[in-house]
Amino acid sequence: MIDSSSTVIISLLSCFLIIITLTCFSVSRLEQKFETDELIDIYNPNALKDLRAKYNLKADKYSLELSQVARGADHKRFFGKVKLEAFCAIKERIGDVDDGGKYVCNPRAVKKDNCTLISLGLNNAISYDQHIQNVTGGHCRILGADKDPQNITVQEAYERINGQLFVGMIPNEISISSMLKKAERREVELLKIDIEGGEHEGLEPFIREYRVCQVRDFSSTEI
C-alpha cells in the first residue's frame, strides 16, 4: 500500500514538473517574438520617460504604419503595429456593471479646465459618462455618440453633466473628427469606444488625423 501511494505521488510530481517545463518553454518562445527594443523595466523611474521620448521620435512613422494596416481586415497585423507608448500603473473601473464598465488609466489625473472626453456607444445607458465626468472633476466637456437618438431622460441627464450628444453610425454617418470640429475641440483626454464591432472602422480615420497615445491593453475588440 505504501509503495502504491509513493508511486502515485512520484507520478503526480513528474507530471507537475513536465507541465512547468512546457509552460516555461512556451513563455520563452513567446518572449522571443517581441523585438528587444520593446522591453522595458517598469520599475525604473526613468525608463518610462525614456520610452516616451523614444516613441515621440518615431511617432509619425508608427502612426502611418498603424493607419495603413487599419484599412485591412487582418486584426493580428493591426494589433502587431500597436506600440507600447505608456505604462499605466493606476487603473480605475468606471461605470456600472450593467453598462459594462471600463478600466480607465488614472482618470483623476485629468486636471485641465477645458478638457474633453468622448464616449462612443451609449444605448441609453450613461453610467460610464456620469462616472467619468465625476472622477475627472466635472470640468470636462463630454461628447457622446450613438447610432440611435437617446431617450428624453438620457438627453436631460447628459445636459446636466456638460455633455453634447451626436447621432449617427460611426464612421459612415459621423466621425470622431467631425464631432470634435462641431464641438470646437482639438484635443481629447479620454476616449471610450463600445460600438459592437465598429471600433476598428471608427478609429482608422481618427488615427490618420490625430496622434493617439496607446495605453489600453487590446485584449479584446472592445476599447
N, C-alpha and C positions, 0 to 999 in steps of 0.2 A: 504493500500500500504506500509506504514511504517512497519507494523507488518510482512508483507511478506518479505521485504528486510532484516529485522532483523533476521528472521528465516533462510534465505539463508546464511547470514554472520555467524550465530552461527553454522550452519551445516558445512560450509567450515572450520571454526576454529576447530570444533570437528574432522573432517577428518584429518586435518593437525596434530593435537595432536596425533591422533591414529597412523599416519604414522611415526612420530618422535619416539613414544614409541616403535613401532615394529622395527624400524631401530636400536635404542639403544640396544634393546634386542638381535637382530641378531649380532651386533658387539660384545656385551658382550659374547655371546656364541662362536663366532669365536676366541676371545682372550683366552678363556678358553682352546682351543685346543692346544695352544702353551705351551711348558714347561716354568716354571717360570724362569729357568736359561737362557732362550733365550732372556729375556727382557733386554734392555739396555737404559740408559739415554744418548742420543746422544749429549746433551748439556753439559755434564760433561766432561771436557778436559781429565780427567784420565780414563774415562770409556772405551774409545776405546783402550787405551793402555792395560788396564786390560783384555779386551776381547781378544786382540791378544795374550797376554801371556797365557790366559786360553786355547785357541784353539791350541796353539803351543804344549801344554802338551798332548792334545788329538788328534793331527793331524794324527798320524799313524792309530789310531782307526777309525777316521772319513773317512780317505782315503780308508781303507779296506772296510768299510760299503758301501761307495759310489761306489766303484769298483764292489762289489758283486751285488748290486741292479741294476747297469748299464747294467748287462748282460741280464736282463729280458726286458719285454715289458710293464711293469707297470710304466707308467710315473708319476703317483701320488706318488708311493713309491720312485721313483728316486728323485723327487723334495723335498720330505719329508726328504731325507737324506742330502740335500744340506744345510750346516750350514752357518750362518752369521759369516764371519771372518773379514770383513772390512766394514766400512761405508764410502761412497763416497759423500762428500759434494759438490764437484766441478765436474760437468759433462759437456762435450763438444760434440756437434754433429759434426761428421767427415764424409765427403763425400757428393756428390751432391744428390739432390732429386731423379734423375733418377737412381742413383746407390744404392738407398735405404737409405743410410745414417745410421750411427751407433752412439749411445751415448757411449762415452768412459770416463772412470774415470780419470780425471786430467792428460791428456796425456802430458802436458807441464812439469810435474814433472819428466819425464824421463831425467836423467842427465848423465847416463853412456856413456862413449865414445864408448864402444864396445857392445852396446845394440842390442837386436834382437826383431824384430816384425814379426808376422805371419799373413797372410791373406789367408784364405781358401775359395775358390769360387770367381772367377774373371769374367768369361763370357765376356771377352774383355772390361770390364768397371773397370777402376782402379782409379777413383776419390778418393775413400777412401784411397787407398795406397799412392797416391801422397800427399793427405792432411795430413795423419798421419805422414808421413815422414817429412813434413814441420814443423808441430807443435811440434814434438819431437826434433827438432834442426838439422835434416838432417844428423846426425852422426850414425844412426842405420842401421843395415843390415836387409832388409825386405825380407822374404821368402813368395812367393806367389804360390798357387797351384790351379789347376782346372782339371777337368776330360778331357778337350779338350785343344789342343795347342792354344795359343793365336796368334792373327794376328801379322804381322810384325811391325805394328805401336805400338802396346802394348808392344811387346818384346823390341823394341828400347827405349820406354819410361821407361820401367822397369829398363833397364840398367842405365838410367840417374839418377834414384833415389836409386842407390846402391841396386838393387833388384836381386833376384835369383828365376827363375821360375821352377816349377815342374809340371809334367803332370801325371795324374792318378786318379782313383777313390779312395776316402778315406773311410774306411781304407784298402780295399781289395787289391788295387794295390800299394798304397803308404800310409804311416802313418806319423803322426806328428813326431814321434821319428826318423824315417828314414830320414826325411827332416833335422832334427837337426844334425844328425850324418854326413850327406853328406856336410852340411854347416859348420861343425866343431863348433857347438854351444851347450851350455849346459843349458842356461837359456833364458827365453822369458819374455820380459816386458809386451807386449800386444798381445793378441790372438783374432782374429776375425774369426768367422765361419759363412758362409752363403752358405750351400751346399744343400739346399732344402730337408730337411728331414733326412739327414745323420749325423746330429750333434751328436746324442747320440752314434751311432756306431763309429764315428770318435773320440769322446772324451774318450770312455771307455778304450782303450789301453793306451792312454796318461795319464789318471788319475791313472792307475795301476803303471806306471813307474815314474811319476813326482808328486810333491806336488803342488797343484793348489790353489791359493787364489781366493775364490769366491767373486766377487764384483758386478756382474751384476744381475739385477732383472730378474729372469726367468719367465717373464710374457707371453712368447711365446716360440716356439721351436727354433726360430732363436736366435743365440747368437752373 
